[in-house]
Amino acid sequence: MNNNLVKRLISSLLILPIALLFIINGSSFFIIFLSIIFLITSFEWIKMNKKKKLFKILGIIFLILSFYSAFVLRTYAGLNFFLFIILISILTDIGGYIFGKFFKGPRLTKISPNKTYSGVIGSLIMPVFGGLLYMQYMQLPLGILVPLKLNTLSNNFDLNFIIMILFISIISQIGDLTISYFKRLSKIKDTGKILPGHGGLLDRLDGLIFVIPITYLFIVL
């Protein structure tokens, strides 16, 4: 196990319980949590694009939309659904990392040299299994998207649920590649150094920052 992976595991084990505490408590705790994360990610974005005024403005507007969407989804769609979105995004990263390291293979794009086709496959497989387990054992209420109870599941519902998981996973990967593209433009490896082994918060939340507002818009529409 390399040193960077150890750092990633330790920082994840330390940060995840704290984040869950704020998310589960909701209300003012969640607002404070979102505000802190917004300020840090905004600082990282501005620093990364310090010579590109238009990118800075558009990025901050997008971050405002993303964090507002996070507040609305947590408040009105409920804790279980919000945790479901986070779970799928995390499993997308983990699946991509594990499959990419184990199977290797050709690179996906020059934008992110570490991305491989095998990693993309892992990023789709692991969220499907994890999402189905979450639905089964956490009794995820999906009435906001599909008005059916878990005890009356049909094959069509299962298919809709899997499509939703894949949709979230794909958007998460697009978010990852987008931030990687801007990092490449700025000729930097990480957006920050706040998370040992991960880099900055934008490095860690790049997928979620895209998934949350798009999921919100999907629900509204």
SVG drawing of the C-alpha trace seen along z (x, -y; Angstrom):
<svg xmlns="http://www.w3.org/2000/svg" viewBox="-47 -39 51 46">
<polyline fill="none" stroke="black" stroke-width="0.4" points="0.0,0.0 1.6,-3.3 1.9,-6.3 -0.6,-8.4 -3.3,-5.7 -2.7,-5.5 -3.2,-9.3 -6.4,-9.1 -7.8,-6.4 -6.9,-8.2 -8.3,-11.6 -11.5,-9.9 -12.0,-8.1 -11.6,-11.3 -13.7,-13.6 -16.6,-11.3 -18.0,-10.9 -17.8,-14.7 -19.6,-15.4 -22.3,-12.8 -22.9,-14.4 -23.7,-17.8 -25.7,-16.2 -27.8,-13.9 -28.5,-16.7 -29.7,-19.0 -31.2,-22.4 -28.8,-25.1 -26.0,-22.5 -26.2,-21.7 -26.3,-25.3 -23.1,-26.0 -21.5,-22.9 -22.5,-24.0 -21.3,-27.6 -17.9,-26.4 -17.5,-24.0 -18.8,-26.7 -16.2,-29.2 -13.3,-26.7 -14.3,-25.4 -14.9,-29.0 -11.4,-30.0 -9.9,-27.0 -11.7,-27.8 -10.7,-31.5 -7.1,-30.6 -7.1,-28.0 -8.5,-30.5 -6.9,-33.6 -6.0,-34.8 -9.3,-33.9 -12.0,-36.4 -14.9,-34.9 -14.2,-31.4 -14.0,-32.7 -17.4,-34.4 -19.2,-31.5 -17.6,-29.0 -18.8,-30.9 -22.3,-31.1 -22.3,-27.4 -21.1,-26.7 -23.9,-28.9 -26.4,-26.9 -24.8,-23.6 -24.8,-24.4 -28.3,-25.9 -29.5,-22.7 -27.8,-20.6 -29.8,-22.6 -33.1,-22.1 -32.5,-18.4 -31.5,-17.7 -34.5,-19.7 -37.3,-18.7 -36.2,-15.4 -35.1,-14.0 -32.0,-12.5 -32.2,-9.1 -32.3,-10.4 -29.6,-12.9 -27.3,-10.2 -28.2,-8.1 -26.8,-10.7 -23.6,-11.0 -23.2,-7.2 -23.5,-6.8 -20.9,-9.6 -18.5,-8.1 -18.9,-4.6 -18.3,-6.0 -14.9,-7.3 -14.0,-4.1 -15.1,-1.9 -13.1,-3.9 -10.0,-3.9 -10.1,-0.2 -10.8,1.0 -8.3,-1.4 -5.5,-0.3 -6.3,3.4 -7.1,3.8 -5.2,0.7 -5.6,0.7 -5.7,-2.2 -6.2,-5.8 -9.6,-7.4 -8.5,-11.0 -5.5,-13.3 -7.5,-15.6 -7.0,-13.2 -4.1,-10.8 -5.1,-8.5 -8.5,-7.8 -8.8,-4.5 -11.6,-2.7 -11.5,0.0 -11.9,-2.7 -15.0,-3.9 -16.5,-0.4 -15.8,-0.2 -17.4,-3.6 -20.6,-2.2 -20.6,1.3 -19.9,0.5 -22.6,-2.2 -25.3,0.1 -24.5,2.8 -24.1,0.3 -27.3,-1.6 -29.4,1.6 -28.1,2.7 -28.9,-0.8 -32.5,-0.6 -33.0,2.9 -31.6,2.4 -32.1,-1.3 -35.6,-1.4 -35.0,-4.4 -38.2,-6.3 -38.1,-7.2 -41.7,-8.5 -40.2,-11.9 -39.1,-10.2 -41.0,-7.0 -44.3,-6.8 -44.1,-3.1 -43.5,-1.5 -40.6,0.9 -43.0,3.8 -44.7,3.3 -41.5,3.2 -41.8,4.2 -39.2,5.0 -39.8,1.6 -39.1,-0.1 -35.9,1.9 -34.8,0.7 -35.7,-2.9 -33.7,-2.8 -30.7,-1.4 -31.0,-4.0 -31.1,-6.7 -27.9,-5.3 -26.1,-5.2 -27.3,-8.7 -25.8,-10.0 -22.6,-8.0 -22.1,-9.4 -22.7,-13.0 -20.3,-12.5 -17.6,-11.3 -18.3,-14.3 -17.8,-16.6 -14.5,-14.9 -13.3,-15.4 -14.4,-19.0 -12.4,-20.0 -9.5,-18.0 -9.7,-20.0 -9.5,-23.3 -6.6,-22.0 -4.9,-21.1 -5.5,-24.6 -4.0,-26.1 -1.1,-23.5 -1.7,-22.3 -2.1,-18.8 -4.5,-19.6 -6.9,-22.4 -5.6,-22.6 -3.8,-20.8 -6.5,-20.8 -7.1,-17.0 -4.0,-14.8 -3.9,-12.3 -6.8,-13.9 -5.7,-17.5 -8.4,-20.2 -12.1,-20.0 -12.8,-20.6 -10.6,-17.5 -12.8,-15.5 -16.2,-17.0 -15.9,-17.6 -18.4,-14.9 -21.0,-15.8 -20.8,-19.5 -22.2,-18.6 -24.5,-15.7 -26.5,-17.7 -27.7,-20.6 -28.4,-18.4 -30.4,-16.0 -32.2,-18.9 -33.2,-20.3 -34.2,-16.8 -36.6,-16.5 -38.0,-20.0 -38.6,-19.5"/>
</svg>
